């Protein structure tokens, strides 16, 4: 059963763009694709999720997290997500040529003076038991809870599969 679930998740994350035709319930539309948020010495850049086909049960959230502190911090959890039954922080790894996904119960560490990318096939936020279709162009609210920096509300922008947040941007550090 676990292998089947992993296979289904892999299929969802590797399929091409879907066309969404339904509207999100009460989420505001935003014209810009890139958002940045800051709490303490933590900066969150461009949180996004891929829009889903009608009936999808899972989705994932991605972003870049920068820690400008001289101490590590931990993204411990994600809360206040009204569009899914459950939210988990996950890691995908390749083991013996098999992609495996596992929840990180204690969260994910952001080392001092560094950046961490939550991206497809790596660390990500898993939205489980979607209550609605994730519609392209809409925003979906969540609260990121850090061990040291505290909590910050962000919005995930629903984008197509061809979206690359760092396209034409240079990596710093």
matplotlib code that plots the C-alpha trace (Angstrom):
import matplotlib.pyplot as plt

x = [0.0, 2.9, 4.5, 1.2, 0.7, 4.3, 3.7, 0.5, 2.3, 5.1, 2.6, 0.9, 4.2, 5.5, 2.5, 2.2, 0.0, -3.7, -6.3, -8.3, -11.8, -13.4, -13.1, -11.5, -13.8, -13.0, -9.3, -8.2, -6.7, -3.3, -1.7, 1.9, 3.5, 6.4, 5.8, 8.4, 7.7, 9.9, 9.9, 12.9, 16.0, 14.0, 12.9, 10.4, 10.5, 8.0, 5.8, 3.9, 1.9, 0.8, -2.8, -4.6, -7.1, -10.6, -10.7, -7.0, -6.5, -2.9, -0.7, 2.5, 4.0, 7.4, 9.5, 12.9, 13.7, 16.7, 18.2, 20.1, 20.8, 24.0, 21.9, 20.1, 16.3, 13.7, 10.5, 8.6, 5.2, 2.6, -0.8, -4.0, -4.5, -8.3, -8.0, -6.6, -7.3, -3.7, -0.3, 3.1, 6.7, 8.2, 11.5, 12.0, 15.1, 16.5, 17.3, 18.4, 17.1, 13.6, 12.2, 11.0, 9.0, 8.9, 7.4, 9.8, 8.1, 10.6, 10.6, 13.4, 16.5, 17.6, 21.3, 22.7, 23.5, 22.1, 19.2, 17.0, 14.9, 11.6, 11.1, 9.8, 11.7, 13.2, 11.9, 8.3, 5.1, 2.5, -1.2, -3.2, -6.9, -7.6, -11.0, -11.1, -9.4, -6.2, -7.1, -4.5, -3.9, -5.5, -3.7, -3.9, -3.1, -0.9, 1.1, 4.7, 5.9, 9.6, 11.3, 13.2, 11.7, 8.1, 5.1, 4.3, 1.2, 2.0, 0.1, 0.9, 0.3, -1.2, 0.8, 1.2, 3.9, 6.1, 6.6, 10.2, 10.7, 14.3, 14.2, 16.3, 17.3, 20.8, 21.6, 23.2, 25.5]
y = [0.0, 2.4, 1.7, 2.4, 5.7, 6.7, 5.8, 7.9, 10.8, 10.4, 10.4, 13.6, 15.4, 14.3, 14.9, 17.9, 20.9, 20.4, 23.0, 24.2, 25.6, 25.8, 28.8, 28.8, 29.6, 33.0, 33.2, 36.5, 36.7, 38.3, 39.7, 39.2, 35.8, 36.6, 37.3, 37.8, 37.5, 38.2, 37.3, 38.1, 37.1, 34.6, 35.6, 33.5, 34.0, 33.1, 30.5, 28.6, 25.5, 23.8, 24.0, 20.6, 18.7, 18.5, 15.6, 15.7, 14.8, 16.1, 19.0, 20.5, 23.9, 25.2, 28.3, 29.6, 30.2, 32.4, 32.5, 35.7, 34.8, 33.4, 30.7, 27.8, 27.8, 25.1, 25.2, 23.1, 23.0, 24.6, 25.5, 27.5, 25.7, 25.8, 24.0, 20.7, 18.2, 17.8, 19.4, 17.8, 18.9, 16.2, 15.2, 13.3, 11.3, 8.8, 5.4, 2.5, 4.3, 4.7, 8.0, 7.9, 10.5, 10.8, 13.2, 15.2, 15.1, 17.5, 19.9, 21.0, 22.9, 26.1, 26.5, 29.8, 32.3, 30.0, 29.3, 26.3, 25.5, 23.7, 22.4, 19.4, 16.2, 17.7, 19.3, 20.4, 21.1, 18.4, 19.4, 16.2, 15.7, 18.7, 20.2, 22.0, 22.2, 24.3, 26.8, 28.5, 32.2, 31.9, 32.3, 29.9, 31.0, 29.1, 29.9, 28.9, 28.1, 28.5, 27.5, 30.8, 33.4, 32.6, 32.4, 34.2, 34.1, 33.5, 32.9, 30.2, 31.3, 28.5, 28.3, 26.0, 23.2, 25.3, 27.9, 28.2, 30.6, 31.3, 31.7, 34.7, 35.2, 34.8, 32.7, 34.6, 33.4]
z = [0.0, 0.9, -2.5, -4.2, -2.4, -3.3, -6.9, -7.0, -5.5, -8.0, -10.9, -9.6, -9.3, -12.7, -14.9, -17.2, -16.7, -16.1, -17.1, -14.2, -14.9, -11.4, -9.2, -5.7, -2.8, -1.3, -2.3, -3.8, -7.2, -7.5, -10.6, -9.4, -9.2, -6.8, -3.2, -0.4, 3.3, 6.3, 9.9, 12.1, 10.1, 7.9, 4.4, 2.4, -1.4, -4.0, -2.3, -5.0, -5.6, -8.9, -9.8, -9.7, -11.8, -10.3, -7.8, -6.9, -3.2, -2.8, -3.8, -2.6, -1.7, -2.7, -1.9, -1.1, 2.6, 3.5, 7.0, 7.6, 11.2, 12.6, 14.2, 12.5, 12.6, 11.9, 9.9, 12.4, 10.9, 8.6, 10.0, 9.2, 5.9, 5.1, 1.7, 3.0, 5.8, 6.7, 6.1, 6.4, 5.7, 3.4, 1.9, -1.4, -1.8, -4.3, -2.8, -5.0, -8.1, -6.4, -5.5, -1.9, 0.1, 3.9, 6.3, 8.5, 11.9, 13.5, 10.5, 8.3, 9.4, 7.7, 8.6, 9.7, 6.9, 4.2, 2.0, 1.6, -1.5, -1.1, -4.7, -6.6, -6.0, -2.8, 0.4, 0.1, 2.0, 1.4, 1.3, 2.0, 1.6, -0.6, 0.1, -3.2, -6.6, -6.6, -9.3, -11.5, -10.5, -7.1, -3.7, -0.8, 2.7, 5.2, 8.3, 8.5, 12.1, 12.8, 16.0, 16.5, 14.2, 15.0, 12.7, 9.5, 7.2, 3.6, 0.4, -2.1, -5.7, -7.9, -11.1, -14.1, -14.2, -16.5, -13.8, -12.5, -9.6, -10.3, -14.0, -14.9, -11.3, -10.0, -6.9, -4.0, -1.3]

ax = plt.figure().add_subplot(projection="3d")
ax.plot(x, y, z, "-o")
ax.set_aspect("equal")
plt.show()
